[in-house]
Amino acid sequence: MLFDSVLRQPLQTYAILRQIARTINTAWDLDSTLDHIARKTTEIMGVDTCNIYLMDPDQRTLRLRATTGLALRALGRATLTVGEGMTGHAVAQKAPLFASEARRDPHFKWVEHTEERMFHSLLAVPLLLEDQPIGAMNVQTIIPHLYSEDEVEILSLIGDLAAGALTRAQLYDKQRRQIEEMQAVARVSEAITSPQYLDDILRVVTELAAQTMQAAVCSMFLLDESGTQLVMRAAQKMTNPYQNRRPIPLGHGVVGEVAQLGETVYIRDVRDDPRYKGGALARAEGLVSLLSVPLSVQDRVIGVLNCYTAVERQFTEAEKTLFSTLANQTALAIENARLSTNTAVIREMHHRIKNNLQTVAMLMQLQLMDAERLTAQQVLETNIHRIRSIAAVHEVLSERSFRLVDVKDVVTRLMQTTRDAMTAPQQTITIQVSGEPLQLPSRAATALTLVINELVQNALEHAFVGRTTGIVSISLGRSPHELIVLVRDDGVGMAMEPKHGLGLEIAHTLVGEDLRGRIKFNRLPEGGTEVSIRMPRAIEQEMDE
């Protein structure tokens, strides 16, 4: 029962809004917030369904993200463009729109996959944040109902509350994904590059050296990758903070000479010695004597260890020997850390290459079944396309150094190459990529990219025979428990019983085995074909094996 009569009492209205606000504030992540808002709105307004659409990053597409009465399979899949349907029109006009018999409204449109034909009335309001639409929500009833001004106002107020909460939840989800990415990077860094491990070694060594030598300052410089400059990597001072030094060119000053010649240098007073280029800094820091020794591994200098005193001091032979021994042990530790790093990098490269080769081998094995009817050129061309799909994933990995890959970014890059290779010169086929960025581990991202590429190639090959124009659209979205990808074309449409060739067999295999999902083919009423891929959201969190 609708609550128009209840709204005639101001105190009741305030109580309802307070209840909505409390409900919204109990959730933080996006999926929970959407679900809370939809359920509470349905309950309080006494409607048969409440539906929430969010704007895709393209700022043109509204995607269904929550519902209490429409078909659940429509979540993440059903879309409207801004201005399309009553809900899209409400967003375009930034104003509510309603009708007791919605299907008679000139703006009305049936939304695919929602199974909404049982509903009659509809009230839609935009979700605005600082006057910019971030989505829309609507309520519907099975029995025709003429919405009152109070009902329109209360849903608009709920929409205003929801807009802020959903923006907060989207930010929370984005920050959570960033944290997960950073955690993944941290795990990779720990296993592969281990920079903190090396820095810890250097810090401990400089502290130990300062204590052992009773020095005012101990500092360590290492040669950079070019081998032309010495960069300070650690410094310890027992009194005031020691100022970081700029990189020192090899052969320049005392430290540069020690690195170039591989010989120990002692300076009685650095404040007056012309060989020392940092006299002003030394005077400011109260540094006097310097003992500088090379960090050497098998006669190869990798850096310099310095010991400064606060008073003039003559180092004994025993002290020089001790400091040199400490430097040699430090050099070995640094070299071992670097070797461990290189070994881990090689292991990771081997791991990824092995996975890719196994995927390519599987694709070629499947292709053997069609070998008799394919020419050598066809075999080579299809394999080139598939290897390019894998390469696109790892191009993103190499650019960002993450194990998480933005599938939307990869697919967008790949589609231009696929279209150019698969369309005839006289054809103008548009490939559109829309929806949410899907961040996946490299193995899952590779599998999904391959599947999308196979489906697009299949559409380009079969959907536009005898036609010069066409559109292939790829849409990526989420529901609370699944990732959803739709590949749709406006071509001739598939046969009632489509024959699954090699490309579709590959798609089925990758979706079922690598992505643990399911794939479905639909012939569209207006012509064309839609392929839906649904995968559990758990694959977003899984590390590559």
N, C-alpha and C positions, 0 to 999 in steps of 0.2 A: 504494500500500500504506500502510495507516495505521501510525502510529508508536508504538502502545501498548507494544511490546516495547522500543523505544528508550528510552522514558520510565522504564523500570525502573532505568536508570543515571543517578544524580543529576548527574554531570558532563555527560552528554549533554543532560539537561534544561536545565542552565545555559547550555550552548553554544547551544541552540536559542533560548532567551530572549534571549541576547546578540545573536544573529543577527537576531531580530525587532526588537530595540531599535535596532540599527544601521540596519536597513532603514527603519524609521519615521523616524529622524533625518536621513535623506538627503533628505527632501522637506520643503518648507515650505508650498506652496500646497495648498489643500484637495483638488483633483482628483488631483494627483500623490500626495499622502499616502494617499488612499483606494485608489488603484490599487496602490501599493506594499504596503499592508497586506493587501489581498485576495490579491494574487499570492503574496506570501511565505507567508501562512497556508496557502494551497492547496498550495504546494510542500512545506512542512515537515510538514503534517499528512497529506499523501497523500490528500486528499479530491478529489472531482470538481468541486466548486464552493465558493467562499466568497463570501458576499454581505453587504454592509454597508448598513444603513438609518440615515438620520439623521432626527432629530426636526425637523418643521416649526416655525416660530415659534408656531403655535397650541398647541404642547405636547400635541397629541392625535394627530397624523398622523406615521407613519413612512414615509419616502420612500426607495426604492431608489436608492443613489448609486454603488455599485460592485459588480461581479460578475465572476467568472471562468468561469462556466458557464451562466448563464441568458441569455435572449435580450437582446441589447444594446438593442433598441428599448424594453425595459422601464425602462432607466435614466432617472431623473427622472420617470417616469410611474407605475410600480407603487407602490401605497401600501397600508399596513395602519394601522388605528387601534390605539392602545394597548389591549391586551387581546384583540385580534383575531388569530387564528391562533396557532401555537406561538411565533413570534417576538414578536408583540405581547403574548402572555401572559407570556413571559419578562420583557419590559420592565415590565409591570404588577406582576409579583411580585418584580421585582428579583432574579431567581434564574435559573440555567440550566434549560433544559427540553430533553429529548431523547427520541428513540424510534427503534428499528431499522426499524420500519415506520410512518413518520410519518403516513400517511394514515389509520391506524387510531386515532391519538390523538384524543381528544374535542375538543381545541383546534385541530386541524389545519384549514387553509383553503387552497385553491388561490389563488395570487396571480395576478391577471390579467396578461396580456401576457408572463409570464416563461417560458412553455413548460417548466415544471418537472416534467412528468408522468413523465419518465424516472427521476427521483430517488426513492429509497425512504427512506433514513435521514436524520435531521435533528437537529442539535444547535444550539440557539440560546442566546446569552448576551446580557444587557443591557450597554450601554456606559454606565457610571456615572461621574460626576464629582462628588465630595463627596456621594455617595449620591443624586444627582439624575440621572435618565436623559437622555442626549443622543442615544441611538440604540440600535442593536442590530446584532449580526453573527451569521450562522449558517453552518454548513458542512453539505454534503449529499453523499451517495454514491449511486451507481447501484445497487450491490449492497447489500442490507440489512446493517447493521452495528450491533452493540450497543456503544455508547460506554462506555469504562471510566471509573472515577473519575479516573484520571490524565489522560485526554483531556479530560474536562470541566474539570478544574482548569487544564490548560495553555491551553485556549481562553479560560477566564475571565481568566487572567493576561495573555494577548494582548489581550483586551478592555480590561483596565485600562490597559495601555500605550497601546492605540489611543485610548482616550477622551481621555487627556491630549494626545496628538499631534494628534488631530482638533480639539480645542478650540483648541489653539495655531494650527492651520492655518486654522480659521474666523476667529480673531482676525486672523491675517495677511491673509486675503482681505478682511476688513472694513476693515482699515487700508489695504490696497492700493486698495480702491474709494474710500475717503475721500481718499487721496492723489490718485487719478485725478480725483475730483470737484473737489478743491482746485486741481489743475492746470488743469482745465477752467475753473474760476472765474477763475483767474489769467489764462488766455488771453482769456477774455471781458472781464475787467477791463482788460487791456492794450488790447484793441481798442475797448472801449466807454467805460469810465469813466476810465481812466488816472489814478487818484488819486496814484500814486507819482510820475508825471511832474510834476504840479503841486507836490507837496511838494518835489521836487528843485529846481524853479525857486525856491521860496521859501527853501529852505536856502542855495542858492548866492547869492541876492541878499543875504540877511542877512550871510553871511560876507564878501562883496565890500564891502558897505556899511561893516561894522566895520573892515575893512582900509583902505578908502579914507578914511574919516573919522577913523581912529585912535581908535576909540571903545572904551569898556569893554564896552558892551552895545548890540546892535542887535536890535530885536524887531519883529514884524509881526503886526498884528491884522486879521482880515477880518470883514466883516459876515456874520452867519448868514443862513439862508434867510428867516427872518422879517423881517430888516432892523432888528431891535430891539436886538441885542446884538453886541458885538465879541468874537471868539474868537481867542485867540493861536494862530497857525499855524506860527510859526517864531521862534526866538530864538538868538542867538549871543553868547557871552561869552568873552573871551580869557583870563580867569583862572578863577575858581570857577564851577561850574554855576549857570546862572541859573534861579531858581525859576519854575515855570509859574504864570501869572496866571489868576485866575478870569475868566469872561466879564464884560465891562464893558458896562453898559447905555448905549445911545446917548444922548449929551448929558451923561453922568455923568463927572466928572473931566476932566482935560486931554485924554486920548485920546478920550473920548466927545464932547467939544466939537469937537475937530478933525474928527471924522467927521461931526458934525451940521452944522457951519458950512462945512466944506470949506476951512478956512484954516490956514496954518502957525502953530505956537505955539512960542515959545522961553521957557524958564524957566532963570534963572541958577542957582538952587539948589533942587532939588525937595525937599530935606530940610526946608526952612522955608516953602515956598510953600503957602498954604492951598488953592489950586486943585488941587494934586496930592494924590490920595487915598491914595497908597502910600508915605507918608513913612517909616513904620517899616521897610518892605521896602527902601526906598532906603538908609536908614542901615545896615541890616544888610548890604547888598550893596556899600556904598561908592560909591553913585551920586550924582552932583552935578548937572551941567547936562544939560538935555534939549532936543533939537530934534525936534519931532513934525510930520510933514507928511502930508497926505491922499494916498491912492492914488485917483486920479480917472481916469475914462474918459468923455469927452464931458460934462464937468460933473456926472457922477454919481460920488459917492464910494462905493468898494467896500471901503475899509479904511484903515489908518493904518500908517506906517513911523516907528519911533522910533530915535533915536540918543542914547545916554547916555555921558557922560564921567566919569572917576574923579576929575577935578579941575575946579575952576570954570573955565569957558571961554566966551569970547565968539566965536560963530561969525561968520566973515566973510561978506560977500554972495556971494563966489565959492563958499564952502562950502555956503551955503544953496541957491544955484542948482544946484550939483552934486547935492546930496541930493534936491532936488525933481525934477531930471531923472531921477535913478535911480528915484525913486518912480513917476514917470509911465511910464517904460519897463516897470517891474514890473507896473503896473496893466494895461498893454496885453498883456503876456505872460500874465497871469492870465486876462484876458478871452478871449484867443485859445485858451488851454487849455480854458476852459469851453465856448467855441463848438465846438471840436473834439469835446469830450465829447458835447454835444447833437447834433451831426451824426452821430456814431457811434451814439448811441442811436436816432435817427430811422432810420438805415440798418438797424439790427437789427430795429426794429419793422416797417419796410417788408418786410424779408426774411421775417419770420414771418407777417405778414398775407398776403403774396403766396403763400406756401406753403399757408396755410389756404384762401385763396380758390381756388387751383388744385385742392385736394382737393375742396372743395365743388362746383366746376364739374364735376370728373370724376364725382362721385356723381350730380349732376343729369343729366349726359349719359347715364350708364348708365340712369337712370330714364326717359329718353325712350322707350326700347324698350317699356316697359310703360305708357306714357301713356294708351293707348286704354282699358285696362281699369281704370284707377285714377281715383278721384274727386279733386277738388281738395283736399278735406279729407285724404284719405289721403296725397297728395303732400306737403302741408304738414306733417303730423304726422311722417312719416318723416324729412323733412329737419330738422325741429326736433330730433328725437332725435340725429341725426348731428352737428348743430352743437353740441349740448350735450356730446357726447363730446369734440369738439375744445376746447370751452371748459373742460372739466374738466382737461385736460392743462395748459392755459395758466394756469389758476387756481393749480395747484401750482407752475408756473414763477414766477409773480409772487410767490408767498408765500416761495419759497426762493431765488430769484435764481440758480438753477442751470439749465444746459442739460440736466442729467440728471434724468429724471423717474422716480419710483417708480410703475410701472404698477399694482402691486397696490393702492397707495393710491388712485390715480385710479379704478380699476375699483370698488373698495369704495364710494367716494363716489357713483359714477354709478349703481350698480345699484338703489339704493332709488328713485331717480327713474324709472328704466326700468320697474321692477316696478309702481310705482303707476300709471304711464301705460298699461301694456299688459295689466293684469289686470282681469277683471270684478269688480264689488263683492262677489259671492258667493264668489269664489275666494281661497284662501289659498296662495299660492305663495312658497316660501322660496328665496332666492338666497344661496348660500354662496360666499365667496371665501377660498381657503386657499393655502398654499405659501410660496415664497420671494419676497422683494421683488426685482423685476427693474428695475434702473436702466438706462434707455435714453435716448439723445438725443431731443430733442423731436419730430423728424419720425417716427422709428421708434415712439416712444411713442404719438403720435397715430394712426398707422396701426394699431397693435396694439389700441389702445383701441376704435377704430372696428370692427375685426373682431370683437372679443369682444362688443361691444354688438349688432352685427348678428346674431351667433349666438344670443345670449340672447333678443333680440326674436323671432327665428325660432322658438325653443323655446317662448316664451310664447304665440305665436300659433298654433302647430300641435300642440305635444306634449300639451296638457292639454284638448283639446276634449272636452266632456261630463264633465269632472272638476272637483272643487272644491278639491283639494289637489295639491301636487306640489313637487318639489325640483329646482332647477337648481344645479349646483356648478361652480365655476371654480377650477382648480388650476394653479398656476404653479411650474415647477421648472427645474432645470438638469441636463444631462448634461455629460461632459467637453467636448463639441464643439457642443452645441446648447442652445437655450432651448426649453422645452416648455410649451405651454399646453393644458389639457384643459377642454372645456366639455361637461358631461354632464347629461342630464335623466333622470328616471324616468317619462317619459310613455309615450305609446302606441307609440313607436318609428317610425322612418322607413320609407317604402316600400322594397321591394327595389331599385327603381331610382328614387331620389329626384329630383324635378323641381327643378332649380336656378332659383329665382326671382331677383329683383333683389338681395335681401339677400345670398344666397349667392354670386351673381356678383360683388358688391362684395367679399365676403370673399376669394374666390379671387384677384381682381385685386390687392388690397392685400397679401395674403400673398406672392404671386408676384413682384410688381413692387417694392413698397416695402420688404418685409422679406426678400426673396430666400429665402423658405421654401417649405414645402409644407403642404397641408391635407388631412386624410383624415376621411371619415365612416364610422362603424361602428354597426351595429345591435347592441345589447347582448342577450345571451341571456336575461336576466331581464326584458327590456323596457326601452324607452328608447333614447336615442341618445347616442353619444359622438363629439365632434369633436376631433381632435388637430391642433395647429399646431406645427410644428418649424421653428426659425429658426437660422441659424448664429450662434454666440456673437460673431462678429466685429462684429455690429451694435451690441454694447455699447460698442465703442471708436470707432465712426465719428462724426465731427462732422457736423452738418447742413450741407447744401450751400446 
